Amino acid sequence: MIVELDKAEFSKCRKLFNQQGHLEAKAVVENINPGRIFVDDISNPTSGLIWLGNNDGFIFFGSEQNERFNNELNHFFDNIIIPEARKIQLNWFIGFGNHDKWNEIIEKTFKHRELGSWNQRVYILPKDDYKGNHEPVMEQGYKVLKIDPTLFENKNNSIKNIEFLRAKILEFWSSPESFFSNGIGYCIVYKNEIVSTCFSGFVAGNIHCIDIETLETHQGKKLAQKVAHRVVKDCLENNIVPYWDCMEMNKPSVAIAEKIGFKNVFNYIGYEFSFE
């Protein structure tokens, strides 16, 4: 039977993680970022599944050879995960293994669900590899601001679309206070509107997984590259290791990471199927 762990017991799963694997898994287990963990045995788990708190995916971890756990996965998704996902209008499964041996199990388990897949790249930026001389110059009218409590609260109503920023932060963090205690971030403002954001999405130890987004109407102006430079500089000045996770097919994201000096440290396969 697959059961949900209480947050106070997440630490039981630490020994099951691939230490060279995904930062998101570590961030949830350490109770820094929100998420839910389901395991085969509450007292002594050997296999499990993380549902990331930002609803951006599921991570399979531990032993992939646990037949009892694997054989229950489809029933568990049909009766627990999918009904709960529909309540929050989540219509797709996105998942991956914390180590490569899960790939075969995921493909075998969900083969009847029109399973799709893609390649994902993970980068980190060692301090000595940072290419600060490649920072672009922005067009006139754009300015970079640090995401701090004053900006977030927006008491003077100076930012017209502050809800965009608030929604972005709260996708990843249980509260603004949790973000400001653990993460860092910057945004770009144009005519009193936030048009690009870059901040710590997941955090574990001194490693920060960076989330970045630029509004479509302002893309193509190197704003993402500019705001990423600002976050990276803040990270490196504070002995934080920037971590970048993006789809291989997302050429603009790959290009930004590599121009700044990020090094590709591992790749993995992501999987998807519809809940409909």
ABEGO torsion letter per residue (X at the ends): XBBBBBAAAAAAAAAABBAABBAAAAAAAAGABBEBBBBABAABBABBBBBBAAGAEBBBBEBAABAAAAAAAAAAAAAAAAAAAAAAGBABBBBBBABAAAAAAAAAAAAAAGBBBBBBBBBBBBAAABBAAABBBBBBGBBBBBBBAAAAAGAAGABAAAAAAAAAAAAABABAAAAAAABBBBBBBBGGBBABBBBBABBBEABBBBBBBBBAAABGAGAAAAAAAAAAAAAAAAGBBBBBBBBAABAAAAAAAAAAGBBBABBBBBBBBBAX
